[in-house]
Amino acid sequence: MNNVIGECPICGGELVVSKLSCTSCSTEVSGKFKLSKFNHLSKEDLYFIEVFIKNRGNIKQIEKELGISYPTVKKNLDEVIVHLGYEVADDEKEKKEDVFKKLENGEITAKEAAKLLK
């Protein structure tokens, strides 16, 4: 049995499922059924997601299993996020917000915050 593909191999258009069959009783249902976002991902993206979930998002374990660096893990994750139709968060903005939160919570000093923001 083959995996469902999301794009037409001829023109690249979006594919829909038009027939479903039960493997147990052979009942068939026909119509137009929309594919999920995941059906439109490449095999490489799906494998990365599988490894990511299996390792519960632990970057170190993902690096080790895939034999890739931290920046490559982040790049692959960003690509999957974009392929699923979402925007990738701005890391710089998140880092600044994190520094401000730590400062606000008294986890770091103003001097340390200034150093981190440079």
N, C-alpha and C positions, 0 to 999 in steps of 0.2 A: 504494500500500500504506500502511496506517495503522500507527501505533505501538501497541504493546500498552499497555493501561491496566490499572491495578492495583485500581481501585475501581469497583464497580457504579454506573453513572450514575443508577440508579433509587433504590436504597436505601443506597448507600455501603458495602455489604459487600465483603469481599475476593473478588477474581476469581481463578480458576485457568485455565490453558490446558488445553483438552481435546482439541485436535487439532493435529498438526504436519504440514506438507506440504513435501516436497522440491521446490525450484524447478527442479531439473535433471531428475529422473526421475519426478516426481509421486507418489512413494511417500508414503503417509499413515500416521501413527502416532496412535492415539487413546488417551486415558487421562486421568489428572489430573497435571498438571505445575505445580509451584510456581513462581511468579514470583520474581525477585530483589528485593532491597530497592530497587534503583534503579528498578524498574518502578512503584513506589509514589510516586516523587517527581514534583513538578510540572514542567512544561516549564521554568519559570524556574529551579528548583533544578538541573535537568540542564544547562541552559545555563551557569549559574554554575560547576558542576563542570568542564564542558568548558573554560571560560576559565581556571579555576584550574590545571588539568592542563597546558593548552597553555603557560601562563606559568610552569610549574614552581613554583607557589606563591609567586612573587615578587609581594608585595602592591603594590608601586609600579606594576608592569606591569599588574596586574589593575585597579587604580584608574584608570590611564590608558585601558585598553581599554574599560572599562565606564562611564567618566565618573562614578565615585563616589568618596567619601572613604574614608580608612582605617577609620573607625568603621563605615561601611556595609559594607565588605568583611568586617570581623570579624563583624558582625551576620549577614550572609548566610551566612558559613561556619558560625557557631554554629547557625543555623537548619537548615542541611543536615545537620550532625552530629546534631541532635535528631531530624530527620525520618528519619534512617537508624537510629534507635533507640539512640543512644549519649548519654551525659551530657557536657555541656560542662564542661571543666576550669575551675576557679576561677582567673581571671587574677591576683587578688591573691596567692593562695597560690603560684602559679608565680613571680611577681615576687619574692616574699620568698625563695623557694628559690634563685632565680638570684643574688640579692644575697649570700646566705650562701655559695654556691659560689664566687663571685668573691672574697669575703673569704677563704675557706679557701685558695684558690689563689694568694693574694697579689696579685690583680689590682687590688684597691681597698683602701684603708685602713679602719680601724674607724670613723674619723670620716666618711668618705665613705659607708660602709654605713649608719651611723646616719641620715645625711641622706637617703639613698634610701628608708629604711624609714619615714620620717615622712610 
